[in-house]
Amino acid sequence: MADESGFQLKGSGPERYERYAAPFMAPFVEAILDAVDLCPGAKVLDLACGTGFAARAAAARVGPAGRVSGADVNAGMIGVAAEHAPRMYPDIEFTVASADTLPYEDAAFDAVVCQQGVQFFPDLGTAFAEVARVTRPGGCFAATAWAARDLIPYFVAQYEAVEKFGGKELAANYEGAFAGTPERLSTALEDAGFHDVAVRRVTFGIALPPLDAYAPGQLSSTSWGQAIVDTAGEDTLLRAGRAVRTRLAGHTAPDGTATLPFTANLLTGVR
């Protein structure tokens, strides 16, 4: 869920994102890396990399002979990504760059992946044209974007809280997180010159920490939570978090944890 025009974080937001997004990002990272079939020595770009979830996992797969790069438009995200980069693998090269102007040579990568970023690109066609340019012929692309909101109970609850405590305009902005529809993504990737383009739904049951602390913490790690703080203060953010917890009471275990389905559209194609 990386940063382009529709999802920007500031201050301590990127570090909170690294902490609170991790539970529901991990299985989808593995899904996109499986989709591009990485092998030792491969050259990989994590596009709109955020704090580097996919880049770190890719580095473990390609090993010392491989090369991993991460690009994100948000300098704060890139800073946290660099801080959390592992040292037992080859260094990951993190760069502040927009998806529609990538600072890489033509055909530089065997694979490009994008975890929860494509739905926020201001110009999807231009971004995918850049992906095509930097991917070698025969190379692979894979991306995830959240499926329809009503398929993901956690986000249904969070949307309702954002609308109640942040207003309808902020809730309308939140809808952008679900703009990565199969038709929009597949059409744009085909137009960029990829073939064997496909989109399928992927669902994982995600075990979330006790919601009393997790729900407000995770909301604070989003641009919508930051907007609530900016306009109404920290107390309002905490109330919004409690509303999420209350809405999910039927899914919550006695210890406060909750295991919920998260569903994404997985887009794949070959250059």
Steps between C-alpha positions, in 0.01 A plus 500: 500500500769731387510869440392674183251786475223327695686364803755733655653472846698753698686527829503167684239357263743286297639331812146429623417364155794261525365373833126489447470401132729200542236247619282531191776572248717191555296228325427721200871578464567129474220469243645761263850357533368152427323644195823629342686176579820657630821300482846560649682776316187678372474878475181629661329838544255557786292784355325738742688302761382680812716386788636208301292194589530346154859616443622323814319178413631516143857542623470176696388319185753634248797463735847653481519474121175692452415867509198667659392862458214682669339822379240716673401864459488558877840576651384406849402152386835457325683608816324235709553241227875564505510475880327161496694351208671174596877483494542128437388539138643729231414861573158610375519824304212722616426810292251785528324491163151528353353199322459700180866615486723211602879560515598165351635386166285323244453126565681529834290245690395139469192572710309799635259465791265747665326428830187713554620799300347489153158623613657826617697586184370831360564381141482122482573489127820701531613296799446170318681636194799565727468149644509363145807707418707377796394134472702278268319311222358185655516653847204496737284752682273433797298736716232484765221748558224462755182339367159656560473644850193296592711182473734617778326541840788692657486766229120517515532587869783745438314675219199553724724645772677730251165628373362554852804672649662650190203593284368404159781666304765297681290184457482570125881522496513166684313340209814546291654204683257278309546651154711208375218314329584201278379671183692822561823322589498240223410752229779737604759221514403367157511851356856530634605200290479208743355166394350206688335758724278354771329610820384267774375545853722394786364472855685437825373472855712749693550478877500854637633598845255607773281763335486734802849621413534381141195670346594858600869430439442367151266790416772741612731341243277605209451833327135499612594457865752780470231723351272428796779594741574818305140618500356358824789385720637180649195438719279483192738253340475280811122517483512398135722205593258394770218516243693258279546263793131520593391438141714184492387370839336199339835393353704557816637225723491524883861625500410788269665359190311453175559279197344661195498440123695745284450476124706653221501498122827344379604639161764318295650539155803421285700762310 
